[in-house]
Amino acid sequence: MSRRPLRQLIPKAALWAVAASLGLSLACWLGVWLATEHGDRNVVLIGDSFTGNYRFEVGERIEDRLQTALGPQWRVWNAARPGARTLDMLLQLHQARTLHGDPDLVVLPLFVTKFAVDKPYLRLDKRGDNLKWLRLDSAAGPVLDSLDTEHWKKLAIHKAGLLVGFYDLLEYAWIEAVQSPNERAAMRAHDAGRARAIEAKIASHAREWQRIDPTAPGFADGPAARDLDLLVTYARTERIPLLILLIPVGNMDAVARVFSPLAQQHLEQARQVTRAWCERRGVAAVDLTDAIPGRTYDDFTHLNRVDGNDVLASAVAGFVRGGGIAATTGTPKVK
């Protein structure tokens, strides 16, 4: 059987499409490389939808308020994404290092209830897309050792996907130009149906925290805590200062109104367990559980008033001006 030339097996249109994809991706990565060549100091925000939410216009976002608080010598980047697990947060740091250069400070607003996980526990959001950002250097060893066979398959697939990485740029452009404005409009409409859905969600959380016992085995040393430990280890190995902002589970006015005394007790225990976790690992942390007003929330877990973001920005700026970055080489206390 004679072999047919490759150009006869693959249509020219497909070859041109592949070539165009590779060319666009190369152009994107060249732009990324050029963008990281600056002399400013970097702050990177990582986390889930609380930090990366789309409820704010430009100028009101957490990164904008922090940029104003820190001044022009700093550049603030927000790598947080909705639905992120604690392993995703580590990969967000990897992404930020690739796209923006090494940070002078990484800030993680962390729900004090983040160690409470569903069963089965999913380590990564969606299809594990964030694995594409894992930097395969010597510091990545503990992360690689923790991956199972399925994660290794996803890692290979998503690494290969970087060859057509311009699709990521298109996705971010779509979120910024279309998805975010649509979501903000829906949030601000706040019709009766949405109000009922929010109340139902609060009631569901109240029932859930009626049964969760943060003092039981498996909370402070469970899978979410172990993945967060990978982030702490990586940051320490790479000498990247890390600041954790401990934030409430949600609107504490709603908690006081709906949660039972036992559920409120469990929330307070979760807060103390998470504070102790930070102290044992020598992680710089600021406890903002009592500092974020209930009026600043859009629903139970997301802010939509700028004064809530100002609380976070002020905490970070105070940490920086107080010499907290230099102090992270020691064993800082939780404030």
N, C-alpha and C positions, 0 to 999 in steps of 0.2 A: 504494500500500500504506500503510495507516494505521499510525501509530506507537502502540505500546502503552505505557502508563505504566510507568516503571521498577519501581514496586511490584508490577506484574503479572508482570514478567519475572523478578524475583528473589523467591523465597519469603520470607515474613516471618521465618521461623526463621533464614535465612541473614543477613538484615539485623540481627536481634537478636544473632546470634553475633559479627558484625563489630563492632557497637557495644559488646558486652561485652568483646571483646578489646581494643579501643581504650581503653575505660574502665579495665580492669585494668592495661594498660600505662602509662597516664597516672598511675595511683595508684602503680605501682612506681617510675616516674621521679621522682615527687614525693617518695617516700620516700628515694630515692637523693640527691636534692638536699638534703633536710633532714639526711641522715646525713653529708654532707660538710662541714656547718657546725659545725666543732669547732676548738678551739684547740690540740690536741695535735700533736706532730710525727709524721710518717708514715714508716714504712719499708715498702717493697713488695718482696716476693720474687717473682722471675720465673724461668722455666725449664721443665724437662720433668718426667718422672715421678720423678726422683731428689728433686726439691724438692717436687713436688706429690703424692707417693705417698700411698696410703691405708692404710699398714701400722701407723699409730700412732693411739692413742686421744687424745682431747683432753687436753692437759697434757703430752704427750710429743712432739707435732709440732714441726717446726723453728720455726714461728712462735710456738708457746707457749714454747719454751726461750729464743728470742730476746727475747720480751716480758719474761720474767723477768730476763734478763741486762741489758736496757736500762732497765727501770723503768717506773713508771706514766705518766711524761710522754710516753712514746712509744706509738704504736699500730702494730702489725705486721700487715700483710695479705699473704696468700699468693695470688698470681694464677697460679702455675705449673699446668700441665696436662700429663698424660702424652702422649707422642708429639710434643711441640712441636719445631718447627724454629727456626732462629735468627730468621727473620722473624716467626714466631708470638710469640717472646719480645718483640719490639718491640711487637706488637699487644697483648700482655698489659700492657705499660706504658700504652698508650693506654686500655685497659679500666680499669686501676687509677685513672688520672687522672679518668676519667668517674665511677666508682663511689665513690671514696674521697677525691678531691681530690688536689692536687699533692703528690707525695712529697718528703720531705727527703733521702731516700736510696733508691736502687734497688739491690738485691743480686741478682746472677746467679751461682748455682753452675753452673759450666761444665765439662763433661767436657773434659779436655785433648785428647781425640780427636774433638771435635765437628766439626772441619773435614773429617774423612773422610766422604764422602757416597756414597750409592748412585747408580747410573745407571739410568734418568734421575733427576735430582734433583727432589724434590718440595719446593717452597718452603713449603708450608702443610700443616698437618695436616687430615685428614679431607676435608671439602668446602670448605675455606677459610672456615669459619664465623667465624674470628677477624677477618676483614675488616670485620665489622660494627662493630668498635670503633675503626677507623681514624678519627682526628679530622681532619676536612677543613679544617685551618688552613694557614697559610703554611709551617709547619715540616714539613708532610707532603709537600711538593713532591718531595724525592728518592725517597720511597717510591712516590708516584704515577707518577713517571717510570720506575720500574723494573717496573711492572706490564705484562703482556702483555694481549692482547685477552680471553683467557679469564678472567684475573684481574679485568679491568674489569667483565665480565659478572657475576662472582660478587660483586664489590663492590656493584654496583647491587642485586642480589637480596638480599644480606644486610643492606644498609642499609634496604631496604624492610621486611625482616623485623623491624626494631626496633619497627615499629608494633604488633606483637604480642609485644613483648619479655617479657611475663610468662611465656612459655614457657621462657625462660632460667632464671627463678627456679624454676620447677617442675623443670627438669633438675637444678639445683644441689641442690634439696631431695631429689630422688630419689637422687643420688649420696651425699649425706650420710647419709640415713636408711636406704637399702636397699643400694646397690651397695657402698659402703665397708665396712660391717660384714660383708657376704658375702665380699668379697675378703680382709679380715683373717682371717676364720675359715678360709678355704681356705689362706692362707699359713701360718697357725700349725698347721694339721693336718699339713702337710709329710709326706705319705705317701711310700712308696717310688717311686711313679710320678712325683711331682713332683721328688724328689731326682734321678732319672735324667734328667728333662727339663733340670734345672739343669746337670748335668754335660755333657749334650749341647750346651747353649748355650755353656758355657765352652770346650768343644773347638772349636765353630764359630768363636768369637771368636779362638781361638789360631791356627786355620788362616788366618783372614782377615788377622790382623796379621803373619803370615808373609810375605805378599805386599805389603802396603801400605808404601810408602816415603814418609814425611812430608817428606823433603828434596827430593822430585821436584816439578817445576813443577805448579801446580794445587792444591796442598794449602793453603798459607798464603794464596793469593789466589783460591781457588775460590769457588763459589756460596754455601756456608755462611758463609765469611769475609766475603764482600761483603754478605750480609744482616745479619751481626752489625755490620758497619761502619755500616749504616743506623741501627742502634740507638745506637751510639756518637755518630754525628752528630746524631741527634735529641735525645739527652739533653744533649749539649753546647749545641745551639742553644737548647733550653728551659731551660738552666742547672739541670739535674737531676743531682745527684751520682750517679755509677754506680760500684759496686764489684763486681768479678768475683772469685769464689772458684774457683780452679783445683782441680778434684777429679779423682781417679784414674778411669781407664776403668771400674773395678769393683773387686772384692775382690782386693787385691794379694797376699794369701796364695794365692789360687787362681791368680793369674798366675804366681807363683813356682813353683807346683806343676805347672802344665800347659803354660804357654807355653814355646816353644823359646827358646834364647838370642837368635836372630835376631828373633823376635817381640817379646821383651822390649826389645831394642835399638830396634826401631821405635817402641814405646810411649814410651821415654825421649826419642827424637827428636821425637815428637809433642808431648810436654810442653815441650821446649825451644822448638819452633817457636811454640807457643801463647803461652808466656811472652814471646817476642820480639815477637809480634804485639801484645800488650798494651802493651809498652814503646814500640813505634814509634808507637802511637796515643795515648800518654799516658794510658792507662786505669789507674786504681787497681786493683791485683790482689794477692791473697794466695794463695800456692801451698800448698794443703793435701794435695798428692798423697801425701806420706809421713805425714800426720798422722791419717788415718782408719783405725782398726784393722780388720783383716779380720773379726774376730769380730762386728763390728756389722752385717754384711750379712745380708740374708734370702736373696738369691740372688746372682747375679754383680754386678748393678748397683744394687740397692736396699737401703737401710738398714732395719733393723727393731729396733735397740737404741738407746735414748735417748742413750747416751754418744757415738754417732756424730753425732747432732744437736747435742749439746753442743759438739763440736769446731767446727761451723759457727757456732753462736751466739756462742761465745767469740771467734772470729775477727772477726765483725761488731762485737761490743761493743768489742773492743780497737781496732778501726779508728775507731769513733765517739769513744771516750774519748781516743784519741791525736791527735785533731784532724784525722783523715783527710778528713772531709767538706769542711772549709775548704781542705784541700790539693789537692782535685780541680780547683781552678781553675788549678793549675800543671801540672807533668808528673810525677806520682808514679812511684815505682819499684815494681817487683814485689818483694814480700817473700817 
